[in-house]
Amino acid sequence: MTDQKTKSQMAQTKKAIIYCRVSSKGQQEDGHGLESQETRCRQYASAKGYEVVATFPDTITGGGDFMKRPGMVALLSFLDAQPDERFVVIFDDLKRFARDRDFHSAFA
């Protein structure tokens, strides 16, 4: 048996993308908010056997329409550009997606 994955194992590997967003100006200025979120997300992906194929960071803080966040727009565009692919989207905390319940239900 070889160390390489077989075709069936490769087909079972789920592709994942990561979305990271800072919550405050302090996190953005310190430079640790996005980095630590991505690290936790990558650890989670590794534990689940997911292959991380892209990461989408956002440095715009505060509430409001998440569709005004460049990283979220890029993530959704990435998904739209590959309609036949399936991805697991990993957030460090679901609040990174949106704090407003209306945004959650609109995309659930």
URPEJO-V417177 format. One record per pair of residues at least 6 apart in sequence whose ideal C-beta (glycine too) atoms are under 8 Angstrom apart, sorted by the first residue. I is the first residue (numbers start at 1). GAP is how many residues later the second one is. If there is no record, write none. Layout:
# URPEJO-V417177
I & GAP
I & GAP
This chain:
# URPEJO-V417177
5 & 8
13 & 36
13 & 37
13 & 38
14 & 34
14 & 35
14 & 36
14 & 37
14 & 72
14 & 73
14 & 74
15 & 35
15 & 36
15 & 38
15 & 70
15 & 71
15 & 72
15 & 73
16 & 29
16 & 32
16 & 34
16 & 35
16 & 36
16 & 37
16 & 71
16 & 72
16 & 73
16 & 74
17 & 35
17 & 36
17 & 37
17 & 38
17 & 39
17 & 58
17 & 61
17 & 62
17 & 70
17 & 71
17 & 72
17 & 73
18 & 20
18 & 23
18 & 24
18 & 27
18 & 34
18 & 36
18 & 37
18 & 38
18 & 71
18 & 72
18 & 73
19 & 36
19 & 37
19 & 38
19 & 39
19 & 52
19 & 53
19 & 56
19 & 70
19 & 71
19 & 72
19 & 77
19 & 78
20 & 13
20 & 14
20 & 17
20 & 18
20 & 21
20 & 35
20 & 36
20 & 37
20 & 38
20 & 51
20 & 72
20 & 76
21 & 13
21 & 16
21 & 36
21 & 37
21 & 38
21 & 39
21 & 48
21 & 50
21 & 51
21 & 75
22 & 6
22 & 11
22 & 12
22 & 36
22 & 37
22 & 39
23 & 10
23 & 38
23 & 72
23 & 73
24 & 9
24 & 37
25 & 36
27 & 6
27 & 7
27 & 34
28 & 6
28 & 31
28 & 33
34 & 23
34 & 25
37 & 55
37 & 59
38 & 17
38 & 19
40 & 52
41 & 11
41 & 14
41 & 49
41 & 50
41 & 51
42 & 10
44 & 46
45 & 6
45 & 7
45 & 43
45 & 45
48 & 40
50 & 38
50 & 40
52 & 38
53 & 34
54 & 21
54 & 24
56 & 15
56 & 16
56 & 18
56 & 19
56 & 22
57 & 14
58 & 11
58 & 12
58 & 13
58 & 14
59 & 12
60 & 8
60 & 9
60 & 10
63 & 36
63 & 37
65 & 38
66 & 6
66 & 31
66 & 32
66 & 37
67 & 6
75 & 14
79 & 8
79 & 10
91 & 6
94 & 10
97 & 6
97 & 7
97 & 10
98 & 6
